[in-house]
């Protein structure tokens, strides 16, 4: 135990979620070269959902899943536990290419996906601490309040969003964030324990007959085969489900940028602290900052809160076990105490980090090349807890050749240019998040409108509209 509440009792070791759950016994590694109908690279949400729906639809298929470490080692076992309906990168990007009705169908599909995950967890007996309390976003300075109102009005102009704009009083009655000027809420989000979900999915697909081989890193994906040191798996279809670790595959270093995100979790908080904060609905909590935070009230009454921290490592490097710099831990704890002063004396039990995949246009994608058998899904930019399920169902339809509404959604077979070579991408991403942090600081200090630094950063990043 450390002597200071500013230092976590544990740092790294994959995640608090896995530490709490306990890592399962390791599965066997690939014993040698073999042949399958479908080989899936990556045993996170994307790979496991794809295996689940494929095996349910076509039980005769031999499906092999290859995992570098253990099922759920990556973002699936480390994220903030937001099962939400976000269309990665925003719906607006699809209006020009596919039309507004197609973009709205995408949103409706994401709403349905939240409920589909909840349904499957219940049907398969997966206890992931799911509570569908909606997604709640607060503002706490003038510039944030202006953006909040703009975003809420824009969301309300779309079908299937169901966004409510809340006054300061109404927002504080829902979750009492200090200094709240207003909030917005929608119902299409649930809090989950992410490691419990991925562990349950792995057990479920194995029971269906899917083969999962752990400690089997894939070095290269090629048409109809996945190459490992233990041997080659040949298959009619090869699914790349590697998200933030994609840059480690041969020829794919610049495909998706591995972005780091970090979390801390408090010790269980006393009832008197919860009485001061509210949060009885277990909503997920976010804010309107440029370098935004995200949080949840856990099943055992802790607060887990996250943010970007050190966003990118030079050369698209990824860390192993989630060790988090103390400066990042301090920054997240400062946000926690600013939001909830009653947590000032609370210990930080665990800090950890993980990587997520970021395409150059910040838009997730799913697709299949029938000629090579190469399929892929990812680039979720932190919104993958629900989107991975939609990806798994969509990949199932594409692989089985089904004509379906999912296979016609506008993100299917979306292509984007690669990231710039180093050192350009390190300089760009570092400068981008520095600009967002400076903009947030200026707004918190009293600037009444959105900082020009943030507007420039939006344009440079490709997220500006």
C-alpha distance (Angstrom), angle and dihedral (degrees) to the residues before:
residue distance angle dihedral
X1 . . .
X2 3.80 . .
X3 3.79 122.7 .
X4 3.80 97.7 -130.0
X5 3.82 128.1 65.0
X6 3.82 86.7 -144.2
X7 3.82 90.8 68.4
X8 3.80 119.5 68.3
X9 3.77 121.2 -120.3
X10 3.81 86.4 -130.2
X11 3.79 130.5 23.6
X12 3.78 121.7 -167.4
X13 3.81 118.6 -23.2
X14 3.81 87.7 143.0
X15 3.83 99.2 -71.9
X16 3.78 147.2 -32.4
X17 3.80 88.6 -108.9
X18 3.80 92.6 60.1
X19 3.79 92.4 40.5
X20 3.81 89.6 54.4
X21 3.80 95.0 43.2
X22 3.80 97.5 39.7
X23 3.78 120.6 -124.2
X24 3.81 113.3 -91.6
X25 3.77 121.9 -116.5
X26 3.82 109.1 -78.4
X27 3.76 117.2 -96.8
X28 3.79 121.9 -132.5
X29 3.78 121.6 -85.2
X30 3.80 121.8 -118.5
X31 3.84 104.8 -73.9
X32 3.80 95.2 -151.4
X33 3.78 145.8 -55.2
X34 3.78 115.8 -26.3
X35 3.77 145.3 158.5
X36 3.81 126.9 -114.2
X37 3.77 138.3 166.9
X38 3.81 91.8 -123.4
X39 3.80 128.8 12.8
X40 3.79 117.1 -165.0
X41 3.80 120.0 -161.3
X42 3.79 109.8 -149.6
X43 3.81 129.9 33.1
X44 3.78 98.5 -141.1
X45 3.79 127.5 107.7
X46 3.81 95.2 -66.1
X47 3.79 95.1 50.0
X48 3.79 95.4 41.8
X49 3.81 95.8 45.7
X50 3.82 89.1 49.5
X51 3.80 90.7 49.9
X52 3.81 90.9 46.9
X53 3.79 97.4 52.8
X54 3.81 94.3 39.0
X55 3.78 92.8 51.8
X56 3.81 91.8 45.7
X57 3.80 91.3 50.5
X58 3.82 97.7 40.1
X59 3.83 111.0 20.4
X60 3.81 92.2 177.5
X61 3.81 93.2 67.0
X62 3.78 118.6 105.7
X63 3.80 104.2 -135.3
X64 3.81 121.0 -172.0
X65 3.81 122.1 -169.8
X66 3.81 118.8 -161.2
X67 3.81 119.1 -159.9
X68 3.81 127.4 -176.3
X69 3.82 95.0 -147.8
X70 3.81 119.8 -3.6
X71 3.80 134.3 -40.7
X72 3.80 107.9 -75.9
X73 3.80 95.8 13.6
X74 3.81 93.2 130.4
X75 3.79 132.4 51.4
X76 3.82 92.4 -40.5
X77 3.80 90.8 69.9
X78 3.80 97.9 35.1
X79 3.81 108.2 44.5
X80 3.79 129.5 110.7
X81 3.81 94.6 -100.2
X82 3.82 100.0 -112.4
X83 3.80 111.3 152.8
X84 3.79 94.1 -172.6
X85 3.79 139.9 156.1
X86 3.82 99.4 -121.5
X87 3.80 117.8 145.3
X88 3.81 100.0 -138.1
X89 3.78 109.9 -115.0
X90 3.82 92.3 7.6
X91 3.80 134.9 -79.6
X92 3.81 93.7 -99.5
X93 3.81 93.4 76.4
X94 3.82 90.5 66.9
X95 3.80 97.8 51.1
X96 3.81 94.9 80.6
X97 3.81 95.1 44.3
X98 3.82 101.4 36.3
X99 3.82 108.0 10.4
X100 3.77 132.4 -108.2
X101 3.84 96.6 -80.1
X102 3.83 89.9 58.0
X103 3.80 90.8 50.1
X104 3.81 90.1 50.4
X105 3.81 91.0 49.1
X106 3.79 87.4 54.5
X107 3.80 89.9 54.1
X108 3.80 91.7 48.8
X109 3.81 89.5 50.5
X110 3.81 90.4 52.8
X111 3.81 91.0 50.6
X112 3.80 89.2 52.0
X113 3.80 90.3 47.3
X114 3.80 92.5 61.8
X115 3.80 89.5 56.1
X116 3.81 92.1 42.8
X117 3.82 92.0 58.1
X118 3.81 90.0 49.1
X119 3.82 90.4 48.6
X120 3.81 95.0 50.2
X121 3.81 92.5 46.2
X122 3.81 89.6 53.7
X123 3.82 94.3 43.8
X124 3.81 93.2 48.3
X125 3.80 95.8 42.8
X126 3.81 95.0 -114.7
X127 3.81 109.7 157.2
X128 3.80 103.7 -157.2
X129 3.80 98.0 154.7
X130 3.80 91.3 -107.5
X131 3.81 118.0 -176.9
X132 3.81 118.2 169.7
X133 3.79 100.0 -147.0
X134 3.80 98.1 143.1
X135 3.80 131.1 -119.5
X136 3.79 118.0 -67.7
X137 3.81 123.0 -165.7
X138 3.81 125.0 -171.9
X139 3.79 136.9 -164.2
X140 3.80 122.7 -153.6
X141 3.80 106.6 176.8
X142 3.80 135.4 44.3
X143 3.79 96.8 -99.6
X144 3.80 92.1 47.8
X145 3.81 91.0 48.0
X146 3.80 90.6 53.1
X147 3.82 90.9 50.6
X148 3.79 91.2 45.3
X149 3.80 92.0 55.5
X150 3.81 91.5 45.9
X151 3.80 92.5 49.5
X152 3.80 93.3 45.6
X153 3.81 92.2 51.1
X154 3.79 91.0 47.1
X155 3.81 91.8 49.1
X156 3.80 91.4 48.9
X157 3.81 89.6 56.4
X158 3.83 89.6 64.9
X159 3.77 128.1 76.0
X160 3.82 119.2 -113.7
X161 3.82 97.2 20.3
X162 3.85 99.5 104.1
X163 3.80 92.9 -168.4
X164 3.81 120.0 171.8
X165 3.83 122.0 -159.7
X166 3.81 112.5 -142.5
X167 3.80 131.2 -158.0
X168 3.79 120.4 -126.0
X169 3.81 91.3 -97.6
X170 3.80 94.3 46.7
X171 3.81 91.0 47.3
X172 3.80 93.0 50.2
X173 3.79 90.6 48.1
X174 3.80 88.7 57.9
X175 3.84 97.6 43.9
X176 3.79 117.9 -5.3
X177 3.82 101.1 -134.5
X178 3.80 109.0 172.6
X179 3.80 112.9 -106.9
X180 3.79 95.8 8.2
X181 3.81 111.7 171.5
X182 3.80 94.7 -176.6
X183 3.78 145.4 -35.7
X184 3.77 146.4 -151.2
X185 3.80 131.0 -144.3
X186 3.77 139.4 -172.0
X187 3.82 128.5 -176.0
X188 3.82 100.4 -132.2
X189 3.80 99.8 93.6
X190 3.80 136.9 81.1
X191 3.76 134.5 -167.1
X192 3.80 114.1 -124.5
X193 3.79 141.8 172.2
X194 3.82 97.8 -115.9
X195 3.81 98.5 -159.1
X196 3.81 91.5 49.7
X197 3.81 89.3 53.7
X198 3.80 95.4 49.0
X199 3.81 93.1 43.5
X200 3.80 89.7 51.1
X201 3.79 91.8 48.4
X202 3.80 91.4 51.6
X203 3.81 91.7 51.9
X204 3.79 90.8 46.3
X205 3.80 96.9 52.1
X206 3.80 91.6 45.7
X207 3.81 89.1 53.8
X208 3.81 87.5 53.5
X209 3.81 90.6 55.5
X210 3.81 102.0 -96.8
X211 3.84 113.4 143.9
X212 3.83 116.2 -132.5
X213 3.80 117.6 -168.4
X214 3.80 115.6 -169.0
X215 3.82 131.1 -164.9
X216 3.80 86.6 34.6
X217 3.81 109.9 123.2
X218 3.79 115.5 -163.3
X219 3.80 112.6 -138.1
X220 3.79 98.8 -173.4
X221 3.78 139.9 11.9
X222 3.80 115.6 -151.2
X223 3.82 134.6 166.4
X224 3.81 107.8 -57.7
X225 3.81 95.7 -9.8
X226 3.80 145.5 72.7
X227 3.79 117.5 -151.9
X228 3.81 124.3 -144.4
X229 3.80 135.6 163.3
X230 3.81 88.2 -108.0
X231 3.79 94.5 53.6
X232 3.80 144.4 -68.4
X233 3.79 125.6 -70.7
X234 3.79 111.2 -150.3
X235 3.79 118.4 -160.9
X236 3.77 143.2 157.2
X237 3.80 88.1 -116.2
X238 3.80 131.2 29.4
X239 3.81 115.9 -164.6
X240 3.80 117.9 -158.2
X241 3.80 106.6 -151.1
X242 3.80 100.1 158.3
X243 3.86 102.1 118.8
X244 3.84 109.7 176.7
X245 3.81 92.3 10.8
X246 3.82 93.8 57.9
X247 3.82 91.4 100.9
X248 3.81 89.2 68.1
X249 3.81 93.0 65.5
X250 3.78 120.1 93.7
X251 3.81 112.0 -90.4
X252 3.82 94.8 4.8
X253 3.81 103.4 86.3
X254 3.81 93.6 115.7
X255 3.82 98.3 36.7
X256 3.82 98.2 90.7
X257 3.76 126.6 6.3
X258 3.84 114.1 -127.8
X259 3.82 104.5 -129.0
X260 3.79 119.6 -165.5
X261 3.79 122.4 -133.3
X262 3.81 125.3 -178.1
X263 3.79 136.8 -157.5
X264 3.76 140.2 -170.4
X265 3.79 127.8 -164.6
X266 3.78 127.8 -157.4
X267 3.75 128.6 -136.7
X268 3.84 113.1 -94.8
X269 3.81 106.9 -68.8
X270 3.79 125.0 -130.1
X271 3.80 121.6 -106.5
X272 3.81 90.7 -112.2
X273 3.82 90.2 58.8
X274 3.80 91.1 50.7
X275 3.79 90.4 48.9
X276 3.80 89.0 59.0
X277 3.81 92.7 48.2
X278 3.80 103.3 38.1
X279 3.80 107.6 -160.3
X280 3.80 91.1 152.1
X281 3.81 91.7 148.0
X282 3.83 93.9 60.4
X283 3.80 91.1 -131.1
X284 3.78 118.1 171.5
X285 3.81 109.0 -109.7
X286 3.80 130.0 -140.8
X287 3.79 138.5 154.8
X288 3.80 141.0 -140.8
X289 3.81 96.4 -111.3
X290 3.81 116.9 126.9
X291 3.82 90.8 -126.1
X292 3.79 88.7 43.0
X293 3.79 131.0 -161.0
X294 3.81 129.5 -140.5
X295 3.79 129.4 -160.8
X296 3.77 146.3 169.9
X297 3.81 138.8 -166.3
X298 3.78 103.5 -120.9
X299 3.79 127.7 -136.8
X300 3.81 90.4 -101.7
X301 3.83 94.5 47.7
X302 3.78 102.0 -98.7
X303 3.80 126.7 129.7
X304 3.79 115.8 -121.5
X305 3.81 110.2 -166.1
X306 3.79 129.4 178.3
X307 3.78 146.2 178.9
X308 3.79 141.8 161.3
X309 3.84 101.1 -77.9
X310 3.82 107.5 170.1
X311 3.80 97.1 2.7
X312 3.80 103.3 -164.0
X313 3.81 140.4 18.3
X314 3.80 118.4 -144.7
X315 3.80 114.0 -98.2
X316 3.81 94.0 20.8
X317 3.80 90.3 -78.1
X318 3.80 118.8 171.0
X319 3.80 126.1 -153.0
X320 3.79 123.0 -125.3
X321 3.77 112.6 -137.0
X322 3.81 106.4 13.5
X323 3.80 101.5 -99.6
X324 3.82 106.3 175.5
X325 3.84 128.2 -153.7
X326 3.80 115.2 -112.9
X327 3.82 89.7 -125.9
X328 3.80 89.4 61.9
X329 3.80 91.6 46.4
X330 3.81 90.0 51.0
X331 3.80 91.8 49.2
X332 3.81 92.6 51.4
X333 3.80 91.8 45.8
X334 3.81 89.9 51.3
X335 3.82 89.9 54.4
X336 3.81 90.1 48.0
X337 3.81 93.5 52.5
X338 3.81 92.9 42.4
X339 3.82 89.5 53.8
X340 3.79 94.8 40.9
X341 3.83 114.7 21.0
X342 3.81 89.8 -176.0
X343 3.84 88.4 71.2
X344 3.81 93.5 62.4
X345 3.80 92.8 107.0
X346 3.81 95.9 40.8
X347 3.78 118.4 117.2
X348 3.79 120.4 -123.7
X349 3.78 105.3 -127.1
X350 3.80 100.5 -173.6
X351 3.80 142.4 5.1
X352 3.79 125.5 -168.2
X353 3.81 143.7 156.7
X354 3.77 138.8 -150.6
X355 3.79 141.4 178.1
X356 3.78 131.0 -109.5
X357 3.79 129.8 -170.8
X358 3.81 120.9 -105.2
X359 3.83 120.9 -170.3
X360 3.80 118.2 -152.9
X361 3.82 91.5 -103.7
X362 3.86 94.0 39.5
X363 3.82 91.0 -120.4
X364 3.81 123.5 128.1
X365 3.78 119.1 -129.5
X366 3.79 141.9 -164.7
X367 3.77 126.5 -171.9
X368 3.78 153.6 137.7
X369 3.80 134.7 -137.5
X370 3.83 103.6 -150.9
X371 3.81 93.1 -162.3
X372 3.81 96.4 57.1
X373 3.81 97.7 26.5
X374 3.80 89.0 -128.3
X375 3.80 114.4 145.9
X376 3.78 129.4 175.4
X377 3.77 144.7 176.4
X378 3.77 132.5 -177.9
X379 3.76 146.5 74.6
X380 3.80 90.3 126.8
X381 3.83 96.2 157.8
X382 3.79 91.2 -146.9
X383 3.82 98.7 -44.7
X384 3.78 96.6 92.3
X385 3.80 103.6 110.5
X386 3.80 90.8 87.6
X387 3.81 99.7 18.7
X388 3.81 91.7 60.6
X389 3.79 89.4 63.1
X390 3.80 91.7 52.5
X391 3.81 87.5 47.3
X392 3.80 92.1 52.7
X393 3.80 92.8 50.6
X394 3.81 91.4 45.2
X395 3.81 93.3 49.1
X396 3.80 88.6 50.3
X397 3.80 90.8 55.9
X398 3.82 92.6 45.3
X399 3.81 94.2 48.4
X400 3.80 93.3 46.2
X401 3.80 91.2 45.5
X402 3.77 94.8 -120.9
X403 3.78 122.3 163.3
X404 3.78 101.6 -133.0
X405 3.79 141.9 151.1
X406 3.81 89.3 -113.2
X407 3.81 92.4 56.7
X408 3.81 88.8 55.2
X409 3.82 97.5 53.5
X410 3.81 112.6 121.7
X411 3.82 96.8 -112.6
X412 3.81 91.9 62.1
X413 3.83 111.7 112.7
X414 3.81 90.7 -4.9
X415 3.81 109.1 164.1
X416 3.80 128.5 -159.9
X417 3.78 136.0 -177.2
X418 3.78 121.0 -98.6
X419 3.77 125.7 -98.7
X420 3.80 118.4 -94.9
X421 3.82 118.6 -91.1
X422 3.79 121.2 -101.0
X423 2.94 137.1 -51.1
X424 3.82 88.0 24.8
X425 3.80 96.9 63.2
X426 3.82 93.6 46.7
X427 3.82 90.9 49.1
X428 3.82 92.1 46.0
X429 3.81 96.9 47.9
X430 3.81 93.7 42.5
X431 3.80 91.7 49.5
X432 3.80 91.0 44.6
X433 3.78 95.2 57.6
X434 3.79 92.2 39.4
X435 3.80 87.7 57.0
X436 3.81 91.9 48.8
X437 3.80 91.4 49.7
X438 3.82 92.4 49.5
X439 3.80 90.0 47.6
X440 3.81 91.4 51.9
X441 3.81 90.6 48.5
X442 3.81 92.2 51.2
X443 3.80 92.2 48.4
X444 3.80 92.9 47.1
X445 3.81 88.5 51.6
X446 3.78 91.7 58.4
X447 3.80 110.1 -77.4
X448 3.81 104.3 149.1
X449 3.81 99.2 -155.0
X450 3.80 134.5 44.6
X451 3.79 111.1 -73.2
X452 3.83 115.7 -107.8
X453 3.81 86.8 -131.9
X454 3.80 89.6 66.5
X455 3.80 92.5 47.5
X456 3.81 91.5 52.3
X457 3.83 90.5 46.4
X458 3.82 90.4 52.4
X459 3.80 91.1 54.0
X460 3.81 93.7 45.5
X461 3.79 92.6 48.3
X462 3.78 93.4 49.8
X463 3.81 92.9 -116.9
X464 3.78 96.2 104.9
X465 3.82 116.5 106.0
